[in-house]
């Protein structure tokens, strides 16, 4: 399998077109869900508490994809 990401500490940097597309897709989903939740929230804490599960899932998904498709040096 071709390497899609390069590890850089705790994060993964995309090194291919596919890796960049995955990164941009997850960022777009992250921003979309944040704006959707924020538009229906009544306070900052309401936004924060409702967004934490989604943000956690996106971050864990990105780290999992990065760790499975990168060459550990």
PyMOL Python script that loads the backbone (N, CA, C, O; Angstrom):
from pymol import cmd

cmd.read_pdbstr("""\
ATOM      1  N   UNK A   1       0.844  -1.182   0.000  1.00  0.00           N
ATOM      2  CA  UNK A   1       0.000   0.000   0.000  1.00  0.00           C
ATOM      3  C   UNK A   1       0.886   1.240   0.000  1.00  0.00           C
ATOM      4  O   UNK A   1       1.899   1.295   0.697  1.00  0.00           O
ATOM      5  N   UNK A   2       0.501   2.204  -0.767  1.00  0.00           N
ATOM      6  CA  UNK A   2       1.238   3.455  -0.865  1.00  0.00           C
ATOM      7  C   UNK A   2       1.063   4.268   0.428  1.00  0.00           C
ATOM      8  O   UNK A   2      -0.018   4.290   1.016  1.00  0.00           O
ATOM      9  N   UNK A   3       2.122   4.921   0.851  1.00  0.00           N
ATOM     10  CA  UNK A   3       2.034   5.762   2.039  1.00  0.00           C
ATOM     11  C   UNK A   3       1.229   7.013   1.724  1.00  0.00           C
ATOM     12  O   UNK A   3       1.523   7.735   0.771  1.00  0.00           O
ATOM     13  N   UNK A   4       0.212   7.254   2.536  1.00  0.00           N
ATOM     14  CA  UNK A   4      -0.623   8.432   2.357  1.00  0.00           C
ATOM     15  C   UNK A   4      -0.210   9.561   3.283  1.00  0.00           C
ATOM     16  O   UNK A   4      -0.433  10.731   2.973  1.00  0.00           O
ATOM     17  N   UNK A   5       0.393   9.222   4.424  1.00  0.00           N
ATOM     18  CA  UNK A   5       0.759  10.194   5.434  1.00  0.00           C
ATOM     19  C   UNK A   5       2.179   9.957   5.920  1.00  0.00           C
ATOM     20  O   UNK A   5       2.737   8.870   5.773  1.00  0.00           O
ATOM     21  N   UNK A   6       2.748  11.009   6.504  1.00  0.00           N
ATOM     22  CA  UNK A   6       4.058  10.921   7.126  1.00  0.00           C
ATOM     23  C   UNK A   6       3.889  11.323   8.584  1.00  0.00           C
ATOM     24  O   UNK A   6       3.353  12.396   8.861  1.00  0.00           O
ATOM     25  N   UNK A   7       4.334  10.486   9.531  1.00  0.00           N
ATOM     26  CA  UNK A   7       4.171  10.853  10.933  1.00  0.00           C
ATOM     27  C   UNK A   7       5.077  12.021  11.310  1.00  0.00           C
ATOM     28  O   UNK A   7       6.235  12.082  10.898  1.00  0.00           O
ATOM     29  N   UNK A   8       4.541  12.935  12.087  1.00  0.00           N
ATOM     30  CA  UNK A   8       5.291  14.074  12.587  1.00  0.00           C
ATOM     31  C   UNK A   8       4.857  14.269  14.042  1.00  0.00           C
ATOM     32  O   UNK A   8       3.969  15.070  14.337  1.00  0.00           O
ATOM     33  N   UNK A   9       5.490  13.533  14.929  1.00  0.00           N
ATOM     34  CA  UNK A   9       5.074  13.549  16.326  1.00  0.00           C
ATOM     35  C   UNK A   9       3.748  12.827  16.477  1.00  0.00           C
ATOM     36  O   UNK A   9       3.618  11.659  16.111  1.00  0.00           O
ATOM     37  N   UNK A  10       2.759  13.536  17.022  1.00  0.00           N
ATOM     38  CA  UNK A  10       1.433  12.950  17.228  1.00  0.00           C
ATOM     39  C   UNK A  10       0.497  13.152  16.051  1.00  0.00           C
ATOM     40  O   UNK A  10      -0.602  12.599  16.036  1.00  0.00           O
ATOM     41  N   UNK A  11       0.913  13.936  15.062  1.00  0.00           N
ATOM     42  CA  UNK A  11       0.044  14.211  13.925  1.00  0.00           C
ATOM     43  C   UNK A  11       0.602  13.554  12.665  1.00  0.00           C
ATOM     44  O   UNK A  11       1.734  13.072  12.654  1.00  0.00           O
ATOM     45  N   UNK A  12      -0.185  13.541  11.631  1.00  0.00           N
ATOM     46  CA  UNK A  12       0.202  12.941  10.359  1.00  0.00           C
ATOM     47  C   UNK A  12       0.024  13.975   9.254  1.00  0.00           C
ATOM     48  O   UNK A  12      -1.021  14.615   9.137  1.00  0.00           O
ATOM     49  N   UNK A  13       1.062  14.121   8.456  1.00  0.00           N
ATOM     50  CA  UNK A  13       1.067  15.075   7.354  1.00  0.00           C
ATOM     51  C   UNK A  13       0.785  14.312   6.059  1.00  0.00           C
ATOM     52  O   UNK A  13       1.464  13.323   5.781  1.00  0.00           O
ATOM     53  N   UNK A  14      -0.200  14.742   5.259  1.00  0.00           N
ATOM     54  CA  UNK A  14      -0.467  14.043   4.005  1.00  0.00           C
ATOM     55  C   UNK A  14       0.694  14.219   3.014  1.00  0.00           C
ATOM     56  O   UNK A  14       1.229  15.316   2.856  1.00  0.00           O
ATOM     57  N   UNK A  15       1.072  13.114   2.351  1.00  0.00           N
ATOM     58  CA  UNK A  15       2.160  13.160   1.364  1.00  0.00           C
ATOM     59  C   UNK A  15       1.686  12.721  -0.014  1.00  0.00           C
ATOM     60  O   UNK A  15       2.496  12.583  -0.930  1.00  0.00           O
ATOM     61  N   UNK A  16       0.391  12.499  -0.171  1.00  0.00           N
ATOM     62  CA  UNK A  16      -0.149  12.110  -1.466  1.00  0.00           C
ATOM     63  C   UNK A  16      -1.469  12.837  -1.698  1.00  0.00           C
ATOM     64  O   UNK A  16      -2.023  13.459  -0.791  1.00  0.00           O
ATOM     65  N   UNK A  17      -1.952  12.746  -2.910  1.00  0.00           N
ATOM     66  CA  UNK A  17      -3.234  13.374  -3.263  1.00  0.00           C
ATOM     67  C   UNK A  17      -4.366  12.747  -2.455  1.00  0.00           C
ATOM     68  O   UNK A  17      -5.249  13.455  -1.971  1.00  0.00           O
ATOM     69  N   UNK A  18      -4.344  11.441  -2.308  1.00  0.00           N
ATOM     70  CA  UNK A  18      -5.389  10.751  -1.548  1.00  0.00           C
ATOM     71  C   UNK A  18      -5.371  11.176  -0.088  1.00  0.00           C
ATOM     72  O   UNK A  18      -6.424  11.412   0.504  1.00  0.00           O
ATOM     73  N   UNK A  19      -4.185  11.276   0.496  1.00  0.00           N
ATOM     74  CA  UNK A  19      -4.064  11.724   1.881  1.00  0.00           C
ATOM     75  C   UNK A  19      -4.574  13.146   2.052  1.00  0.00           C
ATOM     76  O   UNK A  19      -5.220  13.464   3.050  1.00  0.00           O
ATOM     77  N   UNK A  20      -4.283  14.004   1.072  1.00  0.00           N
ATOM     78  CA  UNK A  20      -4.781  15.383   1.126  1.00  0.00           C
ATOM     79  C   UNK A  20      -6.299  15.424   1.019  1.00  0.00           C
ATOM     80  O   UNK A  20      -6.947  16.211   1.710  1.00  0.00           O
ATOM     81  N   UNK A  21      -6.871  14.590   0.165  1.00  0.00           N
ATOM     82  CA  UNK A  21      -8.331  14.538   0.016  1.00  0.00           C
ATOM     83  C   UNK A  21      -8.995  14.054   1.306  1.00  0.00           C
ATOM     84  O   UNK A  21     -10.030  14.588   1.705  1.00  0.00           O
ATOM     85  N   UNK A  22      -8.415  13.059   1.952  1.00  0.00           N
ATOM     86  CA  UNK A  22      -8.945  12.558   3.227  1.00  0.00           C
ATOM     87  C   UNK A  22      -8.891  13.658   4.272  1.00  0.00           C
ATOM     88  O   UNK A  22      -9.852  13.863   5.013  1.00  0.00           O
ATOM     89  N   UNK A  23      -7.771  14.364   4.333  1.00  0.00           N
ATOM     90  CA  UNK A  23      -7.606  15.445   5.304  1.00  0.00           C
ATOM     91  C   UNK A  23      -8.622  16.552   5.057  1.00  0.00           C
ATOM     92  O   UNK A  23      -9.262  17.018   5.999  1.00  0.00           O
ATOM     93  N   UNK A  24      -8.779  16.979   3.813  1.00  0.00           N
ATOM     94  CA  UNK A  24      -9.730  18.043   3.497  1.00  0.00           C
ATOM     95  C   UNK A  24     -11.172  17.625   3.768  1.00  0.00           C
ATOM     96  O   UNK A  24     -11.979  18.436   4.222  1.00  0.00           O
ATOM     97  N   UNK A  25     -11.500  16.365   3.491  1.00  0.00           N
ATOM     98  CA  UNK A  25     -12.845  15.865   3.764  1.00  0.00           C
ATOM     99  C   UNK A  25     -13.146  15.886   5.258  1.00  0.00           C
ATOM    100  O   UNK A  25     -14.224  16.318   5.667  1.00  0.00           O
ATOM    101  N   UNK A  26     -12.203  15.425   6.076  1.00  0.00           N
ATOM    102  CA  UNK A  26     -12.429  15.425   7.518  1.00  0.00           C
ATOM    103  C   UNK A  26     -12.505  16.846   8.072  1.00  0.00           C
ATOM    104  O   UNK A  26     -13.302  17.110   8.973  1.00  0.00           O
ATOM    105  N   UNK A  27     -11.692  17.764   7.550  1.00  0.00           N
ATOM    106  CA  UNK A  27     -11.770  19.157   7.991  1.00  0.00           C
ATOM    107  C   UNK A  27     -13.120  19.759   7.607  1.00  0.00           C
ATOM    108  O   UNK A  27     -13.724  20.483   8.399  1.00  0.00           O
ATOM    109  N   UNK A  28     -13.593  19.465   6.398  1.00  0.00           N
ATOM    110  CA  UNK A  28     -14.887  19.990   5.953  1.00  0.00           C
ATOM    111  C   UNK A  28     -16.025  19.446   6.824  1.00  0.00           C
ATOM    112  O   UNK A  28     -16.933  20.192   7.193  1.00  0.00           O
ATOM    113  N   UNK A  29     -15.980  18.172   7.147  1.00  0.00           N
ATOM    114  CA  UNK A  29     -17.007  17.586   8.011  1.00  0.00           C
ATOM    115  C   UNK A  29     -16.942  18.178   9.419  1.00  0.00           C
ATOM    116  O   UNK A  29     -17.975  18.431  10.039  1.00  0.00           O
ATOM    117  N   UNK A  30     -15.733  18.395   9.915  1.00  0.00           N
ATOM    118  CA  UNK A  30     -15.510  18.988  11.228  1.00  0.00           C
ATOM    119  C   UNK A  30     -16.138  20.378  11.298  1.00  0.00           C
ATOM    120  O   UNK A  30     -16.877  20.685  12.234  1.00  0.00           O
ATOM    121  N   UNK A  31     -15.842  21.216  10.306  1.00  0.00           N
ATOM    122  CA  UNK A  31     -16.362  22.588  10.281  1.00  0.00           C
ATOM    123  C   UNK A  31     -17.876  22.590  10.084  1.00  0.00           C
ATOM    124  O   UNK A  31     -18.587  23.360  10.731  1.00  0.00           O
ATOM    125  N   UNK A  32     -18.367  21.734   9.198  1.00  0.00           N
ATOM    126  CA  UNK A  32     -19.807  21.673   8.947  1.00  0.00           C
ATOM    127  C   UNK A  32     -20.571  21.306  10.212  1.00  0.00           C
ATOM    128  O   UNK A  32     -21.560  21.956  10.550  1.00  0.00           O
ATOM    129  N   UNK A  33     -20.121  20.276  10.907  1.00  0.00           N
ATOM    130  CA  UNK A  33     -20.813  19.863  12.128  1.00  0.00           C
ATOM    131  C   UNK A  33     -20.720  20.927  13.215  1.00  0.00           C
ATOM    132  O   UNK A  33     -21.681  21.148  13.952  1.00  0.00           O
ATOM    133  N   UNK A  34     -19.567  21.589  13.317  1.00  0.00           N
ATOM    134  CA  UNK A  34     -19.438  22.655  14.311  1.00  0.00           C
ATOM    135  C   UNK A  34     -20.432  23.778  14.027  1.00  0.00           C
ATOM    136  O   UNK A  34     -21.124  24.241  14.934  1.00  0.00           O
ATOM    137  N   UNK A  35     -20.503  24.212  12.779  1.00  0.00           N
ATOM    138  CA  UNK A  35     -21.425  25.302  12.430  1.00  0.00           C
ATOM    139  C   UNK A  35     -22.880  24.884  12.614  1.00  0.00           C
ATOM    140  O   UNK A  35     -23.707  25.691  13.041  1.00  0.00           O
ATOM    141  N   UNK A  36     -23.199  23.629  12.295  1.00  0.00           N
ATOM    142  CA  UNK A  36     -24.560  23.131  12.473  1.00  0.00           C
ATOM    143  C   UNK A  36     -24.941  23.133  13.951  1.00  0.00           C
ATOM    144  O   UNK A  36     -26.025  23.588  14.317  1.00  0.00           O
ATOM    145  N   UNK A  37     -24.051  22.624  14.796  1.00  0.00           N
ATOM    146  CA  UNK A  37     -24.332  22.579  16.233  1.00  0.00           C
ATOM    147  C   UNK A  37     -24.372  23.983  16.810  1.00  0.00           C
ATOM    148  O   UNK A  37     -25.224  24.284  17.646  1.00  0.00           O
ATOM    149  N   UNK A  38     -23.463  24.847  16.374  1.00  0.00           N
ATOM    150  CA  UNK A  38     -23.416  26.208  16.897  1.00  0.00           C
ATOM    151  C   UNK A  38     -24.664  27.008  16.538  1.00  0.00           C
ATOM    152  O   UNK A  38     -25.096  27.863  17.311  1.00  0.00           O
ATOM    153  N   UNK A  39     -25.240  26.738  15.382  1.00  0.00           N
ATOM    154  CA  UNK A  39     -26.431  27.486  14.983  1.00  0.00           C
ATOM    155  C   UNK A  39     -27.655  27.123  15.822  1.00  0.00           C
ATOM    156  O   UNK A  39     -28.620  27.887  15.861  1.00  0.00           O
ATOM    157  N   UNK A  40     -27.631  25.991  16.480  1.00  0.00           N
ATOM    158  CA  UNK A  40     -28.766  25.554  17.289  1.00  0.00           C
ATOM    159  C   UNK A  40     -28.488  25.611  18.793  1.00  0.00           C
ATOM    160  O   UNK A  40     -29.306  25.163  19.597  1.00  0.00           O
ATOM    161  N   UNK A  41     -27.337  26.161  19.167  1.00  0.00           N
ATOM    162  CA  UNK A  41     -26.974  26.240  20.575  1.00  0.00           C
ATOM    163  C   UNK A  41     -27.357  27.593  21.150  1.00  0.00           C
ATOM    164  O   UNK A  41     -27.510  28.582  20.433  1.00  0.00           O
ATOM    165  N   UNK A  42     -27.506  27.603  22.471  1.00  0.00           N
ATOM    166  CA  UNK A  42     -27.897  28.833  23.152  1.00  0.00           C
ATOM    167  C   UNK A  42     -26.723  29.506  23.856  1.00  0.00           C
ATOM    168  O   UNK A  42     -26.814  30.674  24.234  1.00  0.00           O
ATOM    169  N   UNK A  43     -25.629  28.780  24.033  1.00  0.00           N
ATOM    170  CA  UNK A  43     -24.476  29.355  24.720  1.00  0.00           C
ATOM    171  C   UNK A  43     -23.204  28.667  24.233  1.00  0.00           C
ATOM    172  O   UNK A  43     -23.253  27.672  23.509  1.00  0.00           O
ATOM    173  N   UNK A  44     -22.073  29.216  24.644  1.00  0.00           N
ATOM    174  CA  UNK A  44     -20.782  28.642  24.271  1.00  0.00           C
ATOM    175  C   UNK A  44     -20.632  27.250  24.870  1.00  0.00           C
ATOM    176  O   UNK A  44     -20.156  26.334  24.200  1.00  0.00           O
ATOM    177  N   UNK A  45     -21.028  27.087  26.113  1.00  0.00           N
ATOM    178  CA  UNK A  45     -20.892  25.781  26.750  1.00  0.00           C
ATOM    179  C   UNK A  45     -21.814  24.747  26.095  1.00  0.00           C
ATOM    180  O   UNK A  45     -21.466  23.569  26.006  1.00  0.00           O
ATOM    181  N   UNK A  46     -22.969  25.183  25.644  1.00  0.00           N
ATOM    182  CA  UNK A  46     -23.883  24.288  24.940  1.00  0.00           C
ATOM    183  C   UNK A  46     -23.242  23.793  23.642  1.00  0.00           C
ATOM    184  O   UNK A  46     -23.317  22.605  23.326  1.00  0.00           O
ATOM    185  N   UNK A  47     -22.620  24.691  22.898  1.00  0.00           N
ATOM    186  CA  UNK A  47     -21.904  24.312  21.677  1.00  0.00           C
ATOM    187  C   UNK A  47     -20.774  23.354  22.002  1.00  0.00           C
ATOM    188  O   UNK A  47     -20.606  22.328  21.342  1.00  0.00           O
ATOM    189  N   UNK A  48     -20.007  23.691  23.014  1.00  0.00           N
ATOM    190  CA  UNK A  48     -18.856  22.881  23.413  1.00  0.00           C
ATOM    191  C   UNK A  48     -19.271  21.457  23.780  1.00  0.00           C
ATOM    192  O   UNK A  48     -18.701  20.493  23.269  1.00  0.00           O
ATOM    193  N   UNK A  49     -20.251  21.324  24.653  1.00  0.00           N
ATOM    194  CA  UNK A  49     -20.654  19.996  25.110  1.00  0.00           C
ATOM    195  C   UNK A  49     -21.296  19.157  24.013  1.00  0.00           C
ATOM    196  O   UNK A  49     -21.140  17.936  24.002  1.00  0.00           O
ATOM    197  N   UNK A  50     -22.007  19.786  23.099  1.00  0.00           N
ATOM    198  CA  UNK A  50     -22.631  19.037  22.016  1.00  0.00           C
ATOM    199  C   UNK A  50     -21.651  18.669  20.906  1.00  0.00           C
ATOM    200  O   UNK A  50     -21.871  17.698  20.182  1.00  0.00           O
ATOM    201  N   UNK A  51     -20.566  19.441  20.769  1.00  0.00           N
ATOM    202  CA  UNK A  51     -19.607  19.173  19.698  1.00  0.00           C
ATOM    203  C   UNK A  51     -18.510  18.192  20.104  1.00  0.00           C
ATOM    204  O   UNK A  51     -17.912  17.561  19.233  1.00  0.00           O
ATOM    205  N   UNK A  52     -18.232  18.047  21.382  1.00  0.00           N
ATOM    206  CA  UNK A  52     -17.137  17.178  21.839  1.00  0.00           C
ATOM    207  C   UNK A  52     -17.219  15.762  21.256  1.00  0.00           C
ATOM    208  O   UNK A  52     -16.202  15.277  20.762  1.00  0.00           O
ATOM    209  N   UNK A  53     -18.352  15.076  21.283  1.00  0.00           N
ATOM    210  CA  UNK A  53     -18.371  13.709  20.726  1.00  0.00           C
ATOM    211  C   UNK A  53     -18.014  13.661  19.239  1.00  0.00           C
ATOM    212  O   UNK A  53     -17.297  12.761  18.802  1.00  0.00           O
ATOM    213  N   UNK A  54     -18.506  14.614  18.471  1.00  0.00           N
ATOM    214  CA  UNK A  54     -18.213  14.631  17.040  1.00  0.00           C
ATOM    215  C   UNK A  54     -16.742  14.956  16.779  1.00  0.00           C
ATOM    216  O   UNK A  54     -16.090  14.302  15.965  1.00  0.00           O
ATOM    217  N   UNK A  55     -16.233  15.958  17.467  1.00  0.00           N
ATOM    218  CA  UNK A  55     -14.831  16.321  17.313  1.00  0.00           C
ATOM    219  C   UNK A  55     -13.906  15.175  17.695  1.00  0.00           C
ATOM    220  O   UNK A  55     -12.903  14.929  17.025  1.00  0.00           O
ATOM    221  N   UNK A  56     -14.242  14.476  18.770  1.00  0.00           N
ATOM    222  CA  UNK A  56     -13.443  13.335  19.207  1.00  0.00           C
ATOM    223  C   UNK A  56     -13.433  12.238  18.144  1.00  0.00           C
ATOM    224  O   UNK A  56     -12.382  11.669  17.851  1.00  0.00           O
ATOM    225  N   UNK A  57     -14.579  11.943  17.577  1.00  0.00           N
ATOM    226  CA  UNK A  57     -14.667  10.903  16.547  1.00  0.00           C
ATOM    227  C   UNK A  57     -13.843  11.286  15.323  1.00  0.00           C
ATOM    228  O   UNK A  57     -13.140  10.442  14.768  1.00  0.00           O
ATOM    229  N   UNK A  58     -13.918  12.550  14.891  1.00  0.00           N
ATOM    230  CA  UNK A  58     -13.139  12.983  13.728  1.00  0.00           C
ATOM    231  C   UNK A  58     -11.643  12.912  13.987  1.00  0.00           C
ATOM    232  O   UNK A  58     -10.885  12.472  13.122  1.00  0.00           O
ATOM    233  N   UNK A  59     -11.213  13.337  15.155  1.00  0.00           N
ATOM    234  CA  UNK A  59      -9.787  13.303  15.467  1.00  0.00           C
ATOM    235  C   UNK A  59      -9.280  11.874  15.566  1.00  0.00           C
ATOM    236  O   UNK A  59      -8.213  11.564  15.035  1.00  0.00           O
ATOM    237  N   UNK A  60     -10.014  11.003  16.230  1.00  0.00           N
ATOM    238  CA  UNK A  60      -9.601   9.607  16.347  1.00  0.00           C
ATOM    239  C   UNK A  60      -9.586   8.930  14.979  1.00  0.00           C
ATOM    240  O   UNK A  60      -8.686   8.143  14.689  1.00  0.00           O
ATOM    241  N   UNK A  61     -10.569   9.228  14.143  1.00  0.00           N
ATOM    242  CA  UNK A  61     -10.608   8.664  12.792  1.00  0.00           C
ATOM    243  C   UNK A  61      -9.390   9.096  11.983  1.00  0.00           C
ATOM    244  O   UNK A  61      -8.775   8.280  11.297  1.00  0.00           O
ATOM    245  N   UNK A  62      -9.043  10.380  12.063  1.00  0.00           N
ATOM    246  CA  UNK A  62      -7.868  10.883  11.337  1.00  0.00           C
ATOM    247  C   UNK A  62      -6.588  10.231  11.832  1.00  0.00           C
ATOM    248  O   UNK A  62      -5.738   9.844  11.030  1.00  0.00           O
ATOM    249  N   UNK A  63      -6.446  10.108  13.134  1.00  0.00           N
ATOM    250  CA  UNK A  63      -5.244   9.470  13.684  1.00  0.00           C
ATOM    251  C   UNK A  63      -5.179   7.991  13.318  1.00  0.00           C
ATOM    252  O   UNK A  63      -4.097   7.463  13.061  1.00  0.00           O
ATOM    253  N   UNK A  64      -6.321   7.326  13.292  1.00  0.00           N
ATOM    254  CA  UNK A  64      -6.342   5.908  12.932  1.00  0.00           C
ATOM    255  C   UNK A  64      -5.967   5.717  11.461  1.00  0.00           C
ATOM    256  O   UNK A  64      -5.153   4.852  11.137  1.00  0.00           O
ATOM    257  N   UNK A  65      -6.557   6.519  10.573  1.00  0.00           N
ATOM    258  CA  UNK A  65      -6.219   6.424   9.151  1.00  0.00           C
ATOM    259  C   UNK A  65      -4.751   6.765   8.943  1.00  0.00           C
ATOM    260  O   UNK A  65      -4.057   6.084   8.187  1.00  0.00           O
ATOM    261  N   UNK A  66      -4.276   7.805   9.602  1.00  0.00           N
ATOM    262  CA  UNK A  66      -2.870   8.195   9.471  1.00  0.00           C
ATOM    263  C   UNK A  66      -1.920   7.115   9.956  1.00  0.00           C
ATOM    264  O   UNK A  66      -0.894   6.866   9.322  1.00  0.00           O
ATOM    265  N   UNK A  67      -2.243   6.471  11.067  1.00  0.00           N
ATOM    266  CA  UNK A  67      -1.345   5.442  11.591  1.00  0.00           C
ATOM    267  C   UNK A  67      -1.358   4.175  10.740  1.00  0.00           C
ATOM    268  O   UNK A  67      -0.346   3.479  10.656  1.00  0.00           O
ATOM    269  N   UNK A  68      -2.486   3.871  10.112  1.00  0.00           N
ATOM    270  CA  UNK A  68      -2.579   2.668   9.280  1.00  0.00           C
ATOM    271  C   UNK A  68      -1.996   2.860   7.890  1.00  0.00           C
ATOM    272  O   UNK A  68      -1.656   1.881   7.226  1.00  0.00           O
ATOM    273  N   UNK A  69      -1.875   4.093   7.441  1.00  0.00           N
ATOM    274  CA  UNK A  69      -1.406   4.317   6.073  1.00  0.00           C
ATOM    275  C   UNK A  69      -0.134   5.160   6.022  1.00  0.00           C
ATOM    276  O   UNK A  69       0.088   5.903   5.066  1.00  0.00           O
ATOM    277  N   UNK A  70       0.692   5.041   7.047  1.00  0.00           N
ATOM    278  CA  UNK A  70       1.975   5.745   7.032  1.00  0.00           C
ATOM    279  C   UNK A  70       3.100   4.769   7.333  1.00  0.00           C
ATOM    280  O   UNK A  70       2.896   3.727   7.957  1.00  0.00           O
ATOM    281  N   UNK A  71       4.256   5.121   6.889  1.00  0.00           N
ATOM    282  CA  UNK A  71       5.422   4.300   7.140  1.00  0.00           C
ATOM    283  C   UNK A  71       6.068   4.784   8.433  1.00  0.00           C
ATOM    284  O   UNK A  71       6.528   5.923   8.519  1.00  0.00           O
ATOM    285  N   UNK A  72       6.097   3.927   9.418  1.00  0.00           N
ATOM    286  CA  UNK A  72       6.726   4.277  10.696  1.00  0.00           C
ATOM    287  C   UNK A  72       8.224   4.215  10.544  1.00  0.00           C
ATOM    288  O   UNK A  72       8.772   3.183  10.158  1.00  0.00           O
ATOM    289  N   UNK A  73       8.895   5.317  10.846  1.00  0.00           N
ATOM    290  CA  UNK A  73      10.340   5.396  10.652  1.00  0.00           C
ATOM    291  C   UNK A  73      11.073   5.157  11.947  1.00  0.00           C
ATOM    292  O   UNK A  73      12.304   5.186  11.975  1.00  0.00           O
TER     293      UNK A  73
END
""", "prot")
cmd.dss("prot")
cmd.show_as("cartoon", "prot")
cmd.util.cbc("prot")
cmd.orient("prot")
